[in-house]
């Protein structure tokens, strides 16, 4: 029972770390990266649809991304979604077949703004991990009458170790992303 609670908590914490890494990938650095566009939703026939399901993304140059829609009828909708995307600052151009997105050079001020955004996302992920820990601790406390105080205390120590491991993973990903953002 304790092992199940710990296993469930570890799995959910790992998912929280992965979500944080995905969020970090969606914040741009000096180069164009198709992952920047993963979370962009396009209004496709009245339904919000991820851009990756509507078009292929190619990276021919460092700061240019080529978006080739599978359905040419969605070209204008995709262009509009790219134009309205937050944190990109890009101005897409449409030639009738493909959309070219050239990302502007990042200024030092803009880089620092992105670092703040990344830190906020990292803190949100840490809060999620801590909430998972709190819920797992409540589950362990509920088992005290069945398994005894010593077993629950041992389980709580394991839970703390698992929590620390996942928080450290978030911190490490944050450190890498900050270095990537501040690199000129």
C-alpha positions in Angstrom: 0.0 0.0 0.0 2.8 2.4 0.9 4.7 1.3 -2.2 1.7 2.0 -4.4 1.3 5.5 -3.0 5.0 6.2 -3.5 5.0 4.8 -7.0 1.9 6.8 -8.0 3.5 10.0 -6.6 6.8 9.4 -8.4 4.9 8.8 -11.7 2.9 12.0 -11.3 6.0 14.0 -10.3 7.8 12.7 -13.4 5.0 13.9 -15.6 5.1 17.3 -13.9 8.9 17.5 -14.7 8.1 16.6 -18.4 5.5 19.3 -18.6 8.0 21.8 -17.3 10.5 20.7 -19.9 7.9 21.0 -22.6 7.0 24.5 -21.4 10.7 25.5 -21.4 11.0 24.2 -25.0 8.1 26.4 -26.1 10.1 29.6 -25.1 12.3 30.8 -27.9 16.0 31.3 -27.8 18.0 33.0 -30.5 17.3 30.2 -33.1 14.1 29.0 -34.7 13.0 25.7 -33.3 9.8 23.7 -34.3 9.1 23.1 -30.6 8.4 26.8 -30.2 5.2 26.2 -32.2 4.0 23.0 -30.5 1.6 24.8 -28.2 0.2 27.2 -30.8 -3.5 26.4 -31.4 -5.1 27.2 -34.8 -8.9 27.9 -35.1 -9.5 25.2 -37.8 -13.1 25.1 -38.9 -14.2 26.4 -35.4 -12.1 23.9 -33.5 -8.8 24.8 -31.7 -6.3 22.4 -33.2 -2.5 22.2 -32.5 -0.4 23.6 -35.4 1.6 20.3 -35.6 -1.5 18.5 -36.7 -2.2 21.0 -39.5 1.2 21.6 -41.0 4.8 20.3 -41.3 7.5 22.5 -39.8 10.9 22.8 -41.3 13.9 24.8 -40.1 15.9 25.8 -43.2 17.9 28.5 -41.5 18.8 29.5 -37.9 16.1 32.1 -37.5 13.6 31.0 -40.2 10.9 28.4 -39.9 8.9 27.0 -42.9 5.3 26.0 -42.2 3.7 23.9 -44.9 0.0 23.3 -44.3 -1.5 19.9 -45.2 -4.7 21.7 -46.2 -4.1 24.9 -48.2 -7.5 26.1 -47.0 -6.1 26.5 -43.5 -3.2 28.7 -44.7 -4.9 32.0 -43.5 -5.9 30.5 -40.2 -2.4 29.2 -39.5 -0.9 32.6 -40.5 -3.3 34.4 -38.1 -2.5 32.0 -35.2 1.2 32.6 -35.8 0.8 36.3 -35.9 -1.2 36.3 -32.6 1.1 33.8 -30.8 2.5 35.2 -27.6 6.3 35.3 -26.9 7.3 34.9 -30.5 7.3 38.4 -31.9 7.3 37.0 -35.4 5.8 38.3 -38.5 4.8 35.4 -40.8 4.7 35.9 -44.5 2.5 33.8 -46.8 3.3 33.0 -50.4 0.2 31.0 -51.1 1.8 27.6 -50.5 4.0 28.0 -47.4 4.4 30.4 -44.5 7.8 31.7 -43.7 8.3 32.8 -40.1 11.4 34.8 -39.5 12.1 35.4 -35.8 13.7 38.7 -35.0 17.0 38.9 -33.1 16.6 38.8 -29.4 17.6 41.9 -27.5 19.2 41.6 -24.1 16.0 43.0 -22.5 13.8 40.4 -24.2 16.2 37.6 -23.2 15.8 38.8 -19.5 12.0 38.8 -19.9 12.2 35.2 -21.2 14.3 34.2 -18.2 11.7 35.6 -15.9 9.0 33.6 -17.8 11.1 30.4 -17.5 11.6 30.9 -13.8 7.9 31.4 -13.3 7.2 28.1 -15.2 9.8 26.3 -13.1 8.2 27.6 -9.9 4.8 26.4 -11.1 6.3 23.0 -11.8 7.8 22.9 -8.3 4.5 23.8 -6.8 2.9 21.0 -8.7 5.5 18.5 -7.4 4.9 19.8 -3.9 1.1 19.4 -4.2 1.7 15.8 -5.4 3.9 15.2 -2.3 1.3 16.7 0.0 -1.4 14.4 -1.5 0.8 11.4 -1.2 1.7 12.3 2.4 -2.0 12.5 3.2 -2.5 9.0 1.7 0.4 7.7 3.9 -1.1 9.3 7.0 -4.4 7.6 6.3 -2.5 4.2 6.3 -1.1 4.7 9.8 -3.7 2.6 11.5 -3.2 -0.3 9.1 0.6 -0.5 8.8 2.0 1.4 11.8 3.9 4.6 12.5 7.4 3.2 11.6 6.4 2.1 8.1 4.6 5.4 7.4 7.7 7.3 8.7 9.9 5.2 6.4 7.5 5.9 3.5 7.6 9.7 4.2 11.4 9.7 4.0 11.2 7.9 0.7 8.6 10.4 -0.5 10.9 13.3 0.5 13.8 11.8 -1.4 11.6 11.3 -4.5 10.4 14.9 -4.2 13.9 16.3 -3.9 15.0 14.3 -7.0 12.2 15.8 -9.1 12.7 19.3 -7.8 16.4 19.0 -8.6 15.5 17.8 -12.1 13.4 21.0 -12.6 16.2 23.2 -11.3 18.7 21.5 -13.7 16.4 22.0 -16.7 15.9 25.6 -15.6 19.6 26.2 -15.3 20.1 24.8 -18.9 17.3 26.9 -20.3 18.6 30.1 -18.7 22.1 29.5 -20.1 20.6 28.9 -23.5 18.5 32.1 -23.3 21.4 34.3 -22.2 23.8 32.9 -24.8 24.4 35.5 -27.5 
